Amino acid sequence: GNELQFIAAPDVEAPADNDGDNDYQVTVTASDGAGRTTDQDLTVTVTPVNDNDPVFTSAAAASIDE
């Protein structure tokens, strides 16, 4: 395949990586089909999603002439 997936979805509030910082080290191996390969080490950082509802502190109104 061509996408990186976690076996279990990471929980940003309870990191499962060794040092608990939500950085996961992976090695990607690419092959050309003729027996040649190359490796690339990557760090995948899991960050929180802003899933809070927006809060408006003042009333706002607008009118537009048609």
C-alpha atoms as an extended CHARMM CRD file, in Angstrom:
* protein
*
        66  EXT
         1         1  GLY       CA              0.0000000000        0.0000000000        0.0000000000  PROA      1               0.0000000000
         2         2  ASN       CA              0.9330000000        3.6320000000       -0.1440000000  PROA      2               0.0000000000
         3         3  GLU       CA             -0.2600000000        4.9570000000        3.1900000000  PROA      3               0.0000000000
         4         4  LEU       CA              0.9720000000        4.7250000000        6.7380000000  PROA      4               0.0000000000
         5         5  GLN       CA             -1.5650000000        3.4780000000        9.2580000000  PROA      5               0.0000000000
         6         6  PHE       CA             -1.4420000000        2.8140000000       12.9720000000  PROA      6               0.0000000000
         7         7  ILE       CA             -2.4940000000       -0.6620000000       14.1020000000  PROA      7               0.0000000000
         8         8  ALA       CA             -4.4160000000        1.0360000000       16.9290000000  PROA      8               0.0000000000
         9         9  ALA       CA             -5.4330000000        4.6870000000       16.6600000000  PROA      9               0.0000000000
        10        10  PRO       CA             -3.1640000000        6.8760000000       18.8020000000  PROA      10              0.0000000000
        11        11  ASP       CA             -4.6240000000        8.7670000000       21.7530000000  PROA      11              0.0000000000
        12        12  VAL       CA             -3.0010000000       12.1990000000       21.9880000000  PROA      12              0.0000000000
        13        13  GLU       CA             -3.9570000000       12.4540000000       25.6700000000  PROA      13              0.0000000000
        14        14  ALA       CA             -2.4120000000        9.0570000000       26.5240000000  PROA      14              0.0000000000
        15        15  PRO       CA              0.6120000000        8.5760000000       24.2320000000  PROA      15              0.0000000000
        16        16  ALA       CA              1.6310000000        4.9580000000       23.6620000000  PROA      16              0.0000000000
        17        17  ASP       CA              5.1150000000        5.6370000000       22.3020000000  PROA      17              0.0000000000
        18        18  ASN       CA              8.1400000000        4.7250000000       24.4210000000  PROA      18              0.0000000000
        19        19  ASP       CA              8.8810000000        8.2030000000       25.7630000000  PROA      19              0.0000000000
        20        20  GLY       CA              5.2920000000        9.4920000000       25.8710000000  PROA      20              0.0000000000
        21        21  ASP       CA              5.7780000000       12.4880000000       23.5550000000  PROA      21              0.0000000000
        22        22  ASN       CA              3.4640000000       11.4470000000       20.6700000000  PROA      22              0.0000000000
        23        23  ASP       CA              6.4310000000       11.1490000000       18.2680000000  PROA      23              0.0000000000
        24        24  TYR       CA              6.5590000000        7.7720000000       16.5440000000  PROA      24              0.0000000000
        25        25  GLN       CA              9.6790000000        6.6530000000       14.6600000000  PROA      25              0.0000000000
        26        26  VAL       CA              9.1120000000        4.4960000000       11.5840000000  PROA      26              0.0000000000
        27        27  THR       CA             11.3080000000        3.1960000000        8.7990000000  PROA      27              0.0000000000
        28        28  VAL       CA              9.8180000000        3.1580000000        5.3020000000  PROA      28              0.0000000000
        29        29  THR       CA             11.3810000000        0.7780000000        2.7760000000  PROA      29              0.0000000000
        30        30  ALA       CA             10.9230000000        1.3630000000       -0.9550000000  PROA      30              0.0000000000
        31        31  SER       CA             11.6430000000       -1.2720000000       -3.5900000000  PROA      31              0.0000000000
        32        32  ASP       CA             12.0860000000       -0.8860000000       -7.3400000000  PROA      32              0.0000000000
        33        33  GLY       CA             10.8610000000       -4.4140000000       -8.0630000000  PROA      33              0.0000000000
        34        34  ALA       CA             14.3160000000       -5.4770000000       -9.3050000000  PROA      34              0.0000000000
        35        35  GLY       CA             15.6680000000       -6.3080000000       -5.8740000000  PROA      35              0.0000000000
        36        36  ARG       CA             16.9910000000       -2.8620000000       -4.9820000000  PROA      36              0.0000000000
        37        37  THR       CA             15.6380000000       -1.1860000000       -1.8660000000  PROA      37              0.0000000000
        38        38  THR       CA             16.2330000000        1.9370000000        0.1480000000  PROA      38              0.0000000000
        39        39  ASP       CA             15.1490000000        2.9010000000        3.6470000000  PROA      39              0.0000000000
        40        40  GLN       CA             14.0350000000        6.2520000000        5.0120000000  PROA      40              0.0000000000
        41        41  ASP       CA             13.6010000000        6.9330000000        8.7190000000  PROA      41              0.0000000000
        42        42  LEU       CA             10.6540000000        9.1920000000        9.5630000000  PROA      42              0.0000000000
        43        43  THR       CA              9.1430000000       10.6910000000       12.6800000000  PROA      43              0.0000000000
        44        44  VAL       CA              5.3510000000       10.8790000000       12.7750000000  PROA      44              0.0000000000
        45        45  THR       CA              4.0300000000       13.3860000000       15.3150000000  PROA      45              0.0000000000
        46        46  VAL       CA              0.4490000000       13.0000000000       16.5160000000  PROA      46              0.0000000000
        47        47  THR       CA             -1.1370000000       16.3430000000       17.4070000000  PROA      47              0.0000000000
        48        48  PRO       CA             -4.5300000000       17.0840000000       18.9490000000  PROA      48              0.0000000000
        49        49  VAL       CA             -7.4950000000       18.0980000000       16.8430000000  PROA      49              0.0000000000
        50        50  ASN       CA             -9.3430000000       21.2350000000       17.8690000000  PROA      50              0.0000000000
        51        51  ASP       CA            -12.7570000000       19.6430000000       18.3610000000  PROA      51              0.0000000000
        52        52  ASN       CA            -14.2000000000       22.3360000000       20.6380000000  PROA      52              0.0000000000
        53        53  ASP       CA            -17.2070000000       24.3200000000       19.4960000000  PROA      53              0.0000000000
        54        54  PRO       CA            -16.3940000000       27.9690000000       18.7460000000  PROA      54              0.0000000000
        55        55  VAL       CA            -17.4010000000       30.5280000000       21.3580000000  PROA      55              0.0000000000
        56        56  PHE       CA            -18.4410000000       34.0030000000       20.2420000000  PROA      56              0.0000000000
        57        57  THR       CA            -18.0170000000       36.6900000000       22.8760000000  PROA      57              0.0000000000
        58        58  SER       CA            -19.9480000000       39.4740000000       21.1520000000  PROA      58              0.0000000000
        59        59  ALA       CA            -23.0230000000       39.6810000000       19.0220000000  PROA      59              0.0000000000
        60        60  ALA       CA            -22.2800000000       40.2810000000       15.3790000000  PROA      60              0.0000000000
        61        61  ALA       CA            -24.6080000000       41.2110000000       12.5820000000  PROA      61              0.0000000000
        62        62  ALA       CA            -24.1210000000       42.1460000000        8.9810000000  PROA      62              0.0000000000
        63        63  SER       CA            -26.4040000000       43.2970000000        6.2210000000  PROA      63              0.0000000000
        64        64  ILE       CA            -25.6530000000       43.3140000000        2.5320000000  PROA      64              0.0000000000
        65        65  ASP       CA            -27.5690000000       45.3140000000       -0.0630000000  PROA      65              0.0000000000
        66        66  GLU       CA            -28.7070000000       43.2270000000       -3.0050000000  PROA      66              0.0000000000
